[in-house]
Amino acid sequence: MTTPDIASRRKVVACAALMVGALTLTACGGSASADNGGNGDGDAKKSAPRIVISAKDGSTTASINTTGVKVTDGRLTGVKMTETESGEAVPGALSSDGTSWKPKEQLERGTAYRISATAKDGKGRTIAADSRFTTVSEANSFIGTYVPDGGQTVGVGMPVSFTFDKEISDKKAVQSHITVTSDSGQKVVGHWFGAQRLDFRPQEYWKAGSKVTMKIDLDGVEGANGAFGVQKKTVTFTVGRSQVSTVDAATQTMTVVRDGSTIKTVPISAGSPENTTYNGQMVISGKWEQMRMDGSTVGFAGQYDIPDVPHAMQLTQSGTFVHGNYWYNQGNPPFGREGTSHGCVGLQDVQGAQGDTTGKWFFDNSLVGDVVIVKNSHDKTVAPDNGLNGWNMAWSDWVAGSAV
């Protein structure tokens, strides 16, 4: 089956090392000294306003997450930030007390900017500061796409999963700056699959109705051989009702259990004897009302190419889906009598993804993160990193794969 990307993963960008330095300040009507001039009175000099732009003039590794302006002993009277190449203004927000300013949105990596700021104190003394800098480049930074995203409601099997765009050489540093907690009190542990993927889960499925919070504090963390993290964000998602569906390849049925009670048992068509379905616990990682499935993308060249498979729900990266099947009865026994797929779990459906069908019912009643368990198939157990399927690893092995 065609293997689309696992659920959309959003890129969160922040900054590399934050370089803080006071700029040479030009006092209006006075000298351009770092203490902002003054009238010769030592006390007056000490209390004169001072502007600090966090991105040092000339820096090439400025933060895209924490770059901003602050003033001491005064109030900012104006801040202008522009992208150097286009001249486009960067919107920002001034604090209520007038002592700080920051961009409203994260900056772009590898981009040149300029900030000009003015401030005034209670005696009317004014100063100005200016900085031209470039944010950290992609070559010198790393990011991790992750699922689930903030605000989502997911099934009880949904892990937190990061995929980094560079190989992580200091796994301990990176993992120790990501924390995942649940208000259910469940202990959550991270596990590395290779050098670019880090998943988090509790020992058992999440408690239904719980809130999970992920704190990413990778800003400035060197984790990839001279490359610094650029993520700084807190993400919260909700675990919905508990739904675990069990596919029995021996009886060609699927039993759907919600919050401990069976709500439906339906016929299915699992893999054929030649193309069996994986056993094990699999997590729905993406949903599509209709999608093309081309066998050539997963090693079945010329065997099928269906442009409009209805109600497709992905279970593995290698191409296992639960999906609607409108072609089953073309020369086959009644639905649910035998497995005829290339490894997927098929449900009764119609072309066009319309109508009151089993495929539509299961699609409408499933969340990303719901668990589908396959048993009694003549195949091996799915690998824990083939999709979001770490539940197939013993807890002791999972904990052993943590770097902290």
C-alpha positions in Angstrom: 0.0 0.0 0.0 1.1 3.6 -0.5 2.8 5.0 2.6 2.1 8.6 3.2 3.9 10.5 5.8 2.9 9.7 9.3 0.3 12.3 10.6 1.3 15.8 9.9 4.1 16.8 11.9 4.5 20.4 12.6 8.0 22.1 12.6 8.6 24.2 15.6 11.5 26.7 15.2 13.4 28.5 18.0 17.0 29.6 18.2 20.6 28.5 18.7 22.9 30.0 21.2 21.6 33.3 22.6 24.3 35.9 22.3 23.6 38.8 24.6 25.6 42.0 24.5 25.0 45.7 25.0 25.5 47.7 21.9 27.5 50.9 21.5 24.8 53.5 22.3 24.4 56.9 20.7 23.2 59.4 23.2 21.0 62.1 21.7 22.9 65.4 22.0 25.9 63.8 23.7 28.7 61.4 23.1 28.3 57.8 21.8 29.6 56.2 25.0 28.3 53.0 26.5 27.1 54.7 29.6 24.8 57.0 27.5 26.6 60.3 28.3 25.1 62.3 31.2 25.9 65.6 32.8 29.0 64.6 34.6 27.2 63.5 37.7 28.2 59.9 38.6 24.8 59.1 40.1 23.1 60.5 37.0 25.3 58.3 34.8 24.4 55.2 36.8 20.7 55.8 36.4 20.7 56.8 32.8 18.6 54.4 30.5 20.4 51.6 28.8 19.2 49.6 25.8 20.2 46.0 25.3 19.4 44.2 22.1 19.9 40.5 22.7 21.2 39.8 19.2 24.6 41.3 19.2 25.6 43.5 16.3 27.3 41.4 13.7 26.1 38.1 15.1 25.5 35.2 12.7 24.0 32.8 15.3 21.2 35.0 16.7 18.1 33.5 18.2 15.0 33.1 16.2 13.1 32.5 19.4 14.3 34.9 22.1 15.7 37.8 20.1 14.3 41.1 21.6 15.0 44.4 23.2 15.1 45.5 26.8 15.8 48.8 28.6 16.8 49.6 32.1 16.0 52.8 34.0 13.7 54.0 31.2 11.0 53.2 28.7 11.2 52.2 25.1 9.8 54.9 22.8 10.3 53.1 19.6 11.4 49.8 18.1 11.7 49.0 14.5 12.7 45.6 13.2 13.1 44.7 9.5 14.2 41.8 7.4 17.3 43.2 5.6 16.9 41.7 2.2 13.2 42.5 1.6 12.9 45.5 3.9 9.7 44.0 5.3 8.8 45.1 8.8 8.7 42.5 11.5 5.7 43.0 13.8 6.4 43.1 17.5 4.9 43.7 20.9 5.9 46.1 23.6 5.5 45.0 27.3 2.9 46.9 29.4 5.6 48.6 31.4 7.5 49.7 28.2 10.7 48.0 29.3 10.9 45.2 26.7 9.9 44.4 23.1 9.9 41.1 21.2 8.7 39.9 17.8 5.2 38.6 17.7 6.3 35.5 15.8 9.4 33.4 15.6 12.1 34.5 13.2 13.3 32.6 10.2 16.6 30.7 10.3 19.6 32.0 8.3 18.0 35.4 7.7 19.5 38.9 8.1 17.6 41.4 10.3 18.1 44.9 11.7 16.7 46.3 15.0 16.7 50.0 15.8 15.4 51.1 19.2 15.0 54.4 21.2 14.3 54.9 24.8 13.8 57.8 27.3 14.0 58.1 31.1 12.0 60.2 33.6 14.3 63.1 33.1 13.8 63.2 29.4 17.2 61.8 28.5 17.0 59.7 25.3 19.2 57.0 23.8 19.3 54.9 20.7 20.7 51.5 19.8 21.0 49.6 16.5 21.9 46.0 15.7 22.4 44.2 12.4 22.6 40.4 12.7 21.8 37.1 11.1 19.8 34.3 12.7 21.3 30.8 13.2 21.6 28.9 9.9 20.0 25.5 9.1 23.5 24.0 8.9 24.3 25.0 12.5 21.0 24.0 14.0 18.6 21.1 14.3 14.9 20.7 14.7 12.5 17.9 15.5 9.1 17.4 13.9 6.7 15.9 16.4 3.3 14.3 16.9 0.8 14.9 18.3 0.4 18.7 17.9 -1.0 21.0 20.6 -4.7 21.1 21.1 -5.4 17.7 19.5 -7.5 15.0 21.0 -6.0 11.6 20.4 -6.4 7.9 21.3 -5.0 6.2 24.3 -2.1 4.6 22.3 -0.7 7.8 20.9 3.0 8.3 21.8 4.9 11.5 21.6 7.3 11.0 18.7 10.1 13.3 17.6 12.0 12.9 14.3 15.1 15.1 14.2 16.5 16.5 10.9 20.1 15.7 12.0 21.7 12.7 13.7 21.8 13.4 17.5 25.3 12.9 18.9 24.4 13.9 22.5 21.2 12.1 23.2 21.3 12.8 26.9 21.5 16.5 26.4 18.5 16.5 23.9 16.3 14.1 25.9 16.9 15.9 29.2 15.5 19.1 27.6 12.2 17.5 26.6 9.8 16.6 29.3 6.5 14.8 28.9 4.0 14.6 31.8 0.4 13.6 32.3 -2.1 14.8 34.8 -3.0 11.1 35.3 0.3 10.7 37.2 1.6 8.1 34.8 5.4 7.9 34.5 6.5 8.7 31.0 9.8 7.5 29.6 11.7 8.3 26.4 13.2 5.7 24.0 15.6 6.3 21.2 15.1 4.5 17.9 18.5 5.2 16.3 20.0 8.6 16.2 17.1 10.7 14.9 13.9 9.4 16.5 12.9 9.8 20.1 9.5 8.5 21.4 7.8 8.9 24.8 5.1 6.8 26.4 3.9 5.4 29.7 4.1 1.7 30.6 0.4 1.2 29.8 -1.8 3.1 27.5 -2.7 6.7 28.5 -5.6 7.1 30.9 -8.7 8.2 29.0 -9.5 11.8 29.5 -6.0 12.8 30.7 -4.1 15.9 29.7 -0.5 15.4 28.5 2.0 18.3 28.5 5.2 18.3 26.4 7.8 21.0 27.3 10.5 21.5 24.6 13.5 23.5 25.8 16.1 22.7 23.2 17.0 26.4 22.5 20.8 26.5 22.4 21.3 22.9 23.3 24.2 21.4 21.3 23.0 18.0 20.3 24.3 17.3 16.8 28.0 17.9 16.4 28.2 21.7 16.3 24.4 22.1 15.6 22.2 23.7 18.3 18.6 23.1 19.0 16.0 25.7 17.9 12.9 24.7 19.7 11.3 26.2 22.8 7.6 25.6 23.3 5.1 23.9 25.5 2.5 21.7 23.9 -0.6 20.2 25.5 -2.9 17.6 24.1 -5.9 15.6 25.4 -6.4 11.9 25.5 -9.9 11.0 24.5 -12.1 8.0 25.3 -10.3 4.6 25.3 -10.9 2.6 22.1 -9.0 -0.6 21.3 -10.0 -2.8 18.3 -8.9 -6.4 18.0 -8.6 -8.0 14.6 -8.7 -11.8 14.6 -7.2 -13.1 11.4 -8.4 -16.6 12.2 -12.1 -15.6 12.2 -11.8 -12.5 9.9 -13.5 -10.3 12.4 -12.7 -7.1 14.3 -14.1 -6.3 17.7 -14.3 -2.7 18.8 -14.1 -2.0 22.5 -14.7 1.4 23.9 -14.1 2.3 27.5 -14.2 -1.4 28.4 -17.4 -2.3 26.6 -17.8 -4.0 23.2 -19.7 -1.6 20.8 -19.4 -3.6 17.6 -18.0 -6.7 15.9 -17.6 -6.4 12.1 -16.3 -8.7 9.3 -12.9 -7.8 7.9 -10.6 -9.1 5.1 -7.0 -9.4 6.4 -4.0 -10.4 4.4 -4.0 -13.3 2.1 -2.0 -16.5 2.9 0.7 -15.1 0.5 0.7 -11.6 2.0 -0.2 -11.9 5.7 -0.9 -9.0 8.1 1.5 -8.2 10.9 0.5 -9.3 14.4 0.7 -6.9 17.3 -0.4 -3.6 18.7 -0.6 -0.9 16.1 -1.6 2.8 16.5 -3.6 4.7 13.9 -1.2 7.4 12.8 -3.1 9.2 10.1 -6.6 9.3 8.5 -7.6 10.0 4.8 -11.2 9.9 3.5 -9.8 8.7 0.2 -6.3 8.0 -1.1 -4.4 6.4 -3.9 -2.7 3.1 -3.0 0.0 2.0 -5.5 1.6 -1.4 -4.8 4.8 -0.3 -6.5 5.6 1.9 -3.6 5.7 -1.0 -1.1 7.2 -3.8 -3.2 4.1 -5.0 -5.0 4.8 -3.6 -8.5 2.1 -4.2 -11.0 -0.2 -6.0 -8.5 -2.5 -3.1 -7.7 -3.0 0.7 -8.2 -6.2 1.9 -6.7 -6.8 5.7 -7.0 -9.7 6.1 -4.6 -9.3 3.7 -1.6 -12.0 4.9 0.9 -11.6 5.6 4.6 -7.9 4.8 4.9 -6.2 4.8 8.4 -2.5 4.1 8.5 -1.0 1.6 11.0 2.7 1.2 9.8 5.3 3.1 7.8 5.7 0.1 5.6 2.2 0.4 4.3 -0.3 -1.4 6.6 -3.7 0.3 6.7 -7.2 -0.3 7.9 -9.3 0.8 5.0 -12.5 0.5 3.1 -12.7 -2.2 0.4 -15.3 -1.8 -2.4 -13.8 -4.4 -4.8 -13.9 -7.5 -2.5 -17.0 -9.1 -3.9 -15.7 -9.2 -7.5 -15.4 -13.0 -7.7 -14.6 -13.5 -3.9 -16.7 -15.2 -1.2 -19.0 -13.0 1.0 -17.1 -10.4 2.9 -15.3 -11.7 6.0 -14.9 -15.3 4.8 -11.2 -15.0 3.8 -8.3 -12.7 3.8 -7.5 -11.3 0.3 -5.5 -8.2 0.9 -1.8 -7.5 0.6 -1.4 -7.2 4.3 -4.0 -4.5 5.1 -7.2 -4.9 7.1 -10.2 -4.3 4.8 -13.7 -3.2 5.7 -16.9 -3.3 3.7 -17.2 -0.1 1.8 -18.4 1.5 -1.5 -16.6 3.5 -4.1 -16.7 7.3 -3.4 -16.4 7.0 0.4 -20.2 7.6 0.7 -23.1 5.7 2.2 -23.7 3.8 5.4 -20.8 1.3 5.4 -18.7 -0.4 7.9 -15.6 1.4 6.6 -17.3 4.8 7.1 -18.5 3.8 10.5 -15.1 2.8 11.7 -13.4 5.9 10.1 -15.9 8.3 11.8 -15.5 6.5 15.2 -11.7 6.4 15.2 -9.2 8.9 16.4 -5.5 9.2 15.5 -3.9 7.4 18.4 -6.5 4.6 18.7 -5.1 1.1 19.0 -5.7 -1.8 16.5 -4.4 -5.2 17.7 -4.0 -8.0 15.2 -3.8 -11.6 16.4 -3.7 -15.1 14.9 -2.1 -14.0 11.7 0.6 -16.2 10.2 3.2 -13.3 10.4 5.6 -11.8 12.8 4.9 -9.1 15.3 5.2 -5.6 13.9 8.5 -3.9 14.7 8.2 -1.2 17.4 9.6 1.5 15.2 7.5 0.6 12.1 4.9 3.3 12.7 4.0 4.5 16.2 4.1 1.0 17.5 6.4 1.1 20.5 3.8 -0.8 22.6 5.2 -4.0 21.1 8.4 -3.5 23.1 8.7 -4.8 26.7 8.8 -2.0 29.3 12.2 -3.0 30.5 13.6 -2.8 27.0 11.8 0.6 26.5 13.4 2.0 29.6 16.8 0.7 28.6 16.6 2.8 25.4 16.4 6.0 27.4 19.4 8.3 27.5 18.6 9.9 30.9 
